[in-house]
Amino acid sequence: MAQATSDDIVTLSEWLSSNGGRFHPDVSFRAGPSGYSVIAGQDILPGTTVVSCPFKLAITPEVSRQALISVLTSTDLSPLDTWSERQLICSYICLHWILGESSNRDVLKHWPYLNTLPSADKLLTPLHFTATEIEAFRGSNLYGATHDRQRDWQQEWRQCQELFSAANSPWGSEFTWERYLTAATYLSSRAFPSTLLSPEPSLVPTSTSHPILLPGVDALNHARAHPVSWVVSATSPVSYSELNVGLSENSQSISLVLRTGTQSGHELFNNYGPKPNAELILGYGFSLPHNPDDTIVLKIGGAAPGSGSQPKYEVGRDASGAELVWGAILAAICEDPEEVTVEDELDAAEMLVEMAEDLRNRLPQPRAAAQDLRPEVATMLEHYLEGQRDIMHSLIAFARDKQRQAIQQAREQGLQIVDEETEGEE
C-alpha cells in the first residue's frame, strides 16, 4: 500500500481505456500530502466529460462476494450471507493486499485502481488520529461517533478475519485491523450509491441501494455546490444481475461532466452533495470553513417505540429543524398534547435553553484543544467547533423567542408571568 506514483496513474488510465473508460486527455494529476489532485492540464471548457468508468469496473458488494467465493474455497462460506456490504467490499480489497499483485488477476482485478489510492499514513479520518488528536474532540458529538465507529468496524473486522483464518491461517494473520480500517476508509470517503448506475443516475441513496466504488470517477476532490452532471451512456442494455456480478461486456459507463470551465493549472472538482463537517471529518478526513450544511444531532425524550433508543433530531444553522425538537420537548412534558398550556411552553423553552447551553459548554475550547495536533487536524477541529457553537447559539435564540412568545400570550390572557431573563438584565 505504498503511495501512488506517476507510473501508477498511467497504469490506471490505460486500464480504464482498455475497458472502455477514460480520463479527458487534458486532465493531469498533482501529488499532495494526502494523495493526488486532478488538475486541468489545459483550459477545460464547460460541459466537458473529465472521466468515465465502465459499469463492469465498479466494485460492488456482489462483485466482492463472488471474488471471495472464488478464493476462499476451503471453508464454510455461509457467514458471507450475514456480512454487511462494507464487510464484503473491504474483504475483497484486503484480499488484494494479502495475496499480492501477481495472484489471480482474473478475480482480483482492481490492482490498477488500488495502487493509486493514498496509503494508510496519508488518511486523516478520526480513526487515523493519534490519541491526543481524538481527545481534542472530547465533549462533542464527533468524539462519541468516532468511538462508536471504531467499535462497530472492529467487530466487523474480527468476523471477517475469523473466516479468512478458517480458510487459510496465514491469510488470517495478514488480515490486520490496519488493512481493514484502510479499506473501510476508502469506502467511507469514496463510495457512491448504486443509484448512480441507472438510466437516470442519482446521488440520492434509497432503501435498496448499496455503496459502490467507481475507479477514476472518485479521483476528484469535493467543492460544495460545484455544478456537475452524471451521464450514463450505453450501446446495449444491461440487466441488474449482470451489473451486480460484473459480467456485462457492453460499453455502458458512468461519466462525470463539469458544468463550469476550469483554467489550465487549476484543480478540477466534483460535488459530493451537501454534507456537514461532522460527516466530512468522520468519513472523508477534511472539513469546510463556515460550512452552511453543518448540523448537530440531539436526543430528546425516552426511547422510540420498538427501537430501544432515543429518537434523534438534527438541527442546522439558523435553528433549521428546531421546530421538530420543540415539538418533541413539548410532547415529553405535556400530559395532553392537544392542550398545551403557557406554563408547558415556558417549561419547554427553559428545558431547551438548558440543554443547548449544556451542550455548548461541554464543547472543547479550540485554542487549548489544538495544541499538539497536526495542522490538518487542528483546522478540522476549528471548522467543526465553529459550526457547533453557531448552531447552539441559534438554538438558544430560538428557545428564548419561544419563551418571549409564551410570556406575551400569558399577558394577553391576563396571567402574571415573571420574565426572569428580562428581570435579570435589569
C-alpha positions in Angstrom: 0.0 0.0 0.0 2.7 2.4 -0.9 1.9 5.9 -2.0 0.9 6.0 -5.7 3.5 7.1 -8.3 3.0 8.7 -11.7 3.5 5.3 -13.2 0.5 4.1 -11.2 -1.6 6.9 -12.7 -0.5 5.9 -16.2 -1.4 2.3 -15.4 -4.9 3.4 -14.1 -5.5 5.4 -17.2 -4.5 2.6 -19.5 -6.6 0.1 -17.6 -9.7 2.4 -17.8 -9.1 3.0 -21.5 -8.7 -0.7 -22.3 -12.1 -1.4 -20.6 -14.0 1.4 -22.3 -13.4 4.3 -19.8 -11.1 7.2 -19.9 -9.7 10.4 -18.4 -10.0 13.5 -20.6 -6.7 14.0 -22.4 -6.2 17.5 -20.8 -6.5 16.1 -17.3 -3.3 15.7 -15.2 -2.6 14.6 -11.6 -0.7 16.5 -8.9 0.7 14.7 -5.9 -0.1 16.3 -2.5 0.3 15.4 1.2 -2.9 13.2 1.3 -2.9 11.9 -2.3 -3.4 13.1 -5.8 -5.5 16.1 -7.0 -6.9 16.2 -10.5 -5.6 19.3 -12.4 -6.6 20.9 -15.7 -3.5 20.4 -18.0 -5.2 22.8 -20.5 -8.2 25.0 -20.2 -11.3 22.8 -19.6 -14.5 24.1 -21.2 -17.9 23.9 -19.5 -19.7 20.7 -20.4 -16.5 18.6 -20.6 -16.6 15.0 -19.6 -13.5 14.6 -17.4 -13.7 11.0 -16.6 -15.8 7.9 -17.3 -15.9 4.4 -15.8 -17.5 1.3 -17.3 -20.1 -0.3 -15.1 -18.1 -3.6 -15.2 -15.2 -2.0 -13.3 -17.4 -0.9 -10.4 -16.6 -2.6 -7.1 -20.0 -3.7 -5.8 -20.9 -5.9 -2.9 -21.8 -8.7 -5.3 -18.6 -8.4 -7.3 -16.8 -8.7 -3.9 -18.8 -11.6 -2.8 -18.2 -13.6 -6.0 -14.4 -13.0 -5.7 -14.4 -14.2 -2.1 -16.3 -17.3 -3.0 -13.8 -18.0 -5.8 -10.8 -17.7 -3.4 -12.0 -18.9 0.0 -12.8 -22.4 -1.2 -11.6 -24.5 1.7 -14.1 -23.4 4.4 -17.7 -22.9 5.2 -18.8 -19.7 3.4 -22.2 -19.4 5.0 -21.0 -16.4 7.1 -20.9 -14.3 3.9 -24.7 -14.4 3.9 -24.7 -12.3 7.1 -21.9 -9.9 6.2 -22.6 -6.2 5.6 -21.9 -4.6 2.2 -18.9 -2.9 3.9 -17.5 -6.2 5.1 -17.8 -7.7 1.6 -16.1 -4.8 -0.2 -13.4 -4.3 2.4 -12.6 -8.0 2.4 -12.3 -8.0 -1.4 -9.9 -5.1 -1.2 -7.9 -6.7 1.6 -7.7 -9.9 -0.4 -5.6 -8.0 -3.0 -3.1 -7.0 -0.3 -3.0 -10.4 1.3 -2.4 -12.4 -1.9 -0.2 -9.9 -3.7 -0.3 -8.3 -7.1 0.7 -11.4 -9.1 -2.1 -13.6 -7.8 -5.3 -14.4 -9.6 -5.6 -11.3 -11.7 -8.8 -12.5 -13.2 -10.6 -12.4 -9.9 -8.6 -9.7 -8.1 -8.8 -7.3 -11.0 -8.7 -3.9 -9.3 -4.9 -3.5 -8.7 -4.6 -0.6 -11.2 -7.1 1.3 -9.1 -6.0 0.3 -5.6 -2.4 1.3 -6.4 -3.4 4.9 -6.9 -5.2 5.3 -3.5 -3.5 7.0 -0.6 -1.5 4.9 1.8 -2.8 4.4 5.4 -0.4 7.1 6.8 -2.0 9.7 4.5 -5.5 9.1 5.7 -7.0 11.7 8.0 -10.3 10.5 9.3 -10.7 10.3 13.1 -9.9 6.6 13.3 -6.4 7.6 12.0 -6.0 10.3 14.6 -3.5 10.0 17.4 -4.9 9.5 20.9 -4.2 13.2 21.6 -6.0 14.3 18.5 -9.1 12.2 19.3 -9.1 13.6 22.8 -9.2 17.2 21.5 -12.8 16.4 20.3 -14.0 15.2 23.7 -17.3 16.8 24.6 -18.6 16.9 21.1 -20.9 14.5 19.2 -18.0 13.7 16.9 -16.0 12.3 19.8 -18.7 9.7 20.6 -19.3 9.0 16.9 -15.6 8.1 16.4 -15.6 5.6 19.3 -18.9 4.1 18.1 -17.5 3.7 14.6 -14.3 2.1 15.9 -16.3 -0.4 18.0 -18.5 -1.3 15.1 -15.8 -1.6 12.5 -13.5 -3.7 14.7 -16.4 -6.1 15.4 -16.9 -6.4 11.6 -13.1 -6.9 11.1 -13.0 -9.8 13.7 -15.8 -11.6 11.9 -14.0 -11.3 8.5 -10.7 -12.3 10.0 -12.3 -15.4 11.5 -13.4 -16.6 8.1 -10.1 -15.8 6.5 -8.3 -17.7 9.2 -10.6 -20.7 8.8 -9.8 -20.8 5.0 -6.0 -20.2 5.5 -4.3 -19.5 8.7 -1.6 -17.2 7.2 -4.3 -15.3 5.4 -6.0 -14.6 8.7 -2.7 -13.3 10.2 -2.4 -11.0 7.2 -6.0 -9.7 7.6 -5.0 -7.0 10.0 -7.1 -4.2 11.6 -5.0 -1.6 9.8 -5.8 -3.1 6.4 -9.5 -3.4 7.2 -9.5 0.2 8.5 -7.8 1.4 5.4 -10.2 -0.4 3.1 -13.2 0.9 5.2 -11.9 4.4 5.0 -11.6 4.2 1.2 -15.2 3.1 1.2 -16.4 5.9 3.5 -14.6 8.6 1.6 -15.0 7.4 -2.0 -18.2 5.3 -2.3 -21.1 6.3 -4.4 -24.7 4.9 -4.1 -25.6 2.3 -6.6 -28.4 4.6 -7.8 -25.7 6.2 -9.9 -25.6 3.2 -12.1 -29.0 3.6 -13.5 -30.6 5.1 -16.7 -31.3 8.2 -14.6 -28.2 8.4 -12.3 -28.8 9.9 -8.9 -26.5 10.6 -5.8 -29.5 10.1 -3.5 -29.4 6.6 -1.9 -32.6 4.6 -1.5 -33.6 1.8 0.8 -32.4 -0.8 -1.7 -29.2 0.9 -2.9 -25.8 0.0 -1.7 -22.3 1.5 -1.7 -20.0 1.1 -4.8 -16.6 2.2 -5.8 -16.0 3.7 -9.2 -12.3 3.7 -10.2 -11.2 7.0 -11.7 -14.5 8.8 -11.1 -13.7 9.1 -7.4 -10.4 10.9 -8.1 -11.8 14.4 -7.9 -11.9 16.3 -4.6 -15.1 18.0 -3.2 -16.2 21.5 -3.8 -19.5 22.4 -2.2 -22.3 23.3 -4.7 -20.0 22.8 -7.6 -22.2 22.2 -10.7 -21.7 18.7 -12.2 -23.7 16.3 -14.1 -23.7 12.5 -14.3 -24.3 10.8 -17.6 -24.9 7.1 -18.4 -24.0 6.0 -21.9 -24.7 2.6 -23.3 -24.8 0.9 -26.7 -26.6 -2.2 -25.4 -28.9 -2.9 -22.4 -27.6 -4.5 -19.3 -29.5 -6.5 -16.7 -29.3 -5.8 -13.0 -27.8 -9.3 -12.4 -25.1 -8.6 -14.9 -24.3 -5.3 -13.3 -24.1 -6.9 -9.8 -21.7 -9.7 -10.8 -19.7 -7.5 -13.1 -20.2 -9.9 -16.1 -21.5 -7.3 -18.6 -19.3 -6.9 -21.6 -21.3 -3.9 -23.0 -20.0 -0.4 -23.2 -22.3 1.1 -20.6 -20.4 3.6 -18.4 -20.9 6.4 -16.0 -19.4 9.8 -16.8 -18.7 12.9 -14.8 -19.4 16.2 -16.6 -18.3 19.5 -15.3 -20.7 22.4 -15.9 -18.2 25.2 -15.4 -14.9 25.8 -17.0 -11.5 25.5 -15.3 -8.3 27.3 -16.3 -5.1 25.4 -17.0 -3.2 24.6 -13.8 -6.3 24.8 -11.6 -7.9 21.8 -9.7 -11.0 20.1 -11.1 -13.7 19.3 -8.5 -16.6 17.0 -8.0 -19.6 17.7 -5.8 -20.3 15.1 -3.1 -23.6 16.8 -2.1 -24.5 18.8 1.0 -22.6 17.4 4.0 -22.0 18.8 7.5 -18.4 19.0 8.7 -19.1 16.1 11.2 -19.7 13.8 8.2 -16.9 15.2 6.2 -14.4 14.7 9.0 -15.6 11.3 10.1 -16.0 9.8 6.7 -13.6 11.8 4.5 -10.9 13.4 6.6 -11.4 17.1 5.7 -13.7 20.0 6.6 -15.0 23.2 5.1 -14.8 26.7 6.8 -18.2 28.1 7.8 -20.0 25.1 6.3 -23.6 26.1 5.7 -24.6 22.4 5.9 -23.4 21.9 9.5 -25.7 20.2 11.9 -25.8 18.8 15.4 -27.8 15.7 16.4 -29.9 15.9 19.6 -31.6 13.1 21.5 -34.9 14.0 23.1 -37.2 12.1 25.5 -37.4 8.4 26.0 -36.9 5.5 23.7 -38.8 5.4 20.5 -41.4 2.7 20.5 -39.9 -0.6 19.5 -36.4 0.9 18.8 -34.8 0.7 22.2 -33.1 4.0 21.6 -33.9 7.7 22.0 -35.2 9.5 18.9 -32.7 11.8 17.3 -33.2 15.2 15.8 -30.9 17.1 13.5 -30.6 20.9 13.9 -28.7 23.1 11.5 -27.6 26.7 11.3 -30.2 29.4 11.9 -32.0 26.8 14.0 -33.3 24.9 11.0 -35.1 21.8 12.2 -35.6 23.3 15.7 -39.4 23.1 15.4 -39.2 19.3 15.5 -37.1 19.5 18.6 -39.5 21.9 20.1 -42.4 19.6 19.4 -40.6 16.6 20.9 -39.9 18.5 24.1 -43.5 19.7 24.4 -44.7 16.1 23.8 -42.3 14.9 26.6 -43.6 17.3 29.2 -47.3 17.6 28.3 -49.8 15.2 29.7 -52.2 16.1 26.9 -50.5 17.2 23.6 -53.9 18.6 22.5 -54.0 21.1 25.4 -50.6 22.7 25.7 -50.6 25.5 28.3 -48.5 28.6 28.6 -46.8 27.0 31.5 -45.9 24.0 29.4 -44.3 26.2 26.7 -42.3 28.1 29.3 -41.1 24.9 30.8 -40.2 23.6 27.4 -38.3 26.8 26.5 -36.3 26.6 29.7 -35.5 22.9 29.1 -34.3 23.6 25.6 -32.2 26.5 26.7 -30.6 24.4 29.5 -29.9 21.5 27.1 -28.4 23.8 24.4 -26.2 25.7 26.9 -25.0 22.4 28.5 -24.0 21.0 25.1 -22.3 24.3 24.2 -20.4 24.4 27.5 -19.2 20.8 27.0 -17.5 21.6 23.7 -13.7 21.8 23.9 -12.0 25.2 23.6 -10.4 25.2 20.2 -7.2 27.0 21.0 -6.4 24.9 24.1 -7.5 21.7 22.3 -5.5 22.4 19.2 -2.1 22.1 21.0 0.0 19.1 19.9 -2.3 18.4 16.8 -1.2 18.1 13.3 -2.2 21.3 11.3 -4.8 19.4 9.2 -6.5 18.1 12.4 -6.3 21.4 14.1 -8.1 23.0 11.1 -10.8 20.4 11.1 -11.3 20.9 14.8 -11.6 24.7 14.3 -14.1 24.4 11.5 -16.2 21.8 13.3 -16.4 23.7 16.6 -17.3 27.0 14.9 -20.3 25.3 13.3 -21.4 23.5 16.5 -21.2 26.7 18.6 -23.1 28.7 15.9 -25.9 26.1 15.9 -26.1 26.2 19.7 -26.3 30.0 19.7 -29.1 29.9 17.2 -30.9 27.1 19.1 -30.7 29.1 22.3 -32.1 32.2 20.5 -34.9 30.0 19.1 -35.8 28.9 22.6 -35.7 32.4 24.0 -38.0 33.5 21.2 -40.4 30.8 22.2 -40.2 31.9 25.8 -41.0 35.5 24.8 -43.9 34.4 22.8 -45.3 32.4 25.7 -44.9 35.3 28.1 -46.7 37.6 25.6 -49.5 35.1 25.3 -49.8 34.8 29.1 -50.1 38.6 29.4 -52.8 38.7 26.8 -54.7 36.1 28.9 -54.2 38.2 32.0 -51.8 35.8 33.6 -48.9 37.1 35.8 -45.7 35.7 34.4 -42.2 36.8 35.6 -39.8 37.2 32.7 -36.7 36.0 34.5 -34.4 36.8 31.6 -35.6 40.5 31.4 -35.6 40.8 35.2 -32.0 39.5 35.3 -30.9 42.1 32.7 -32.4 44.9 34.8 
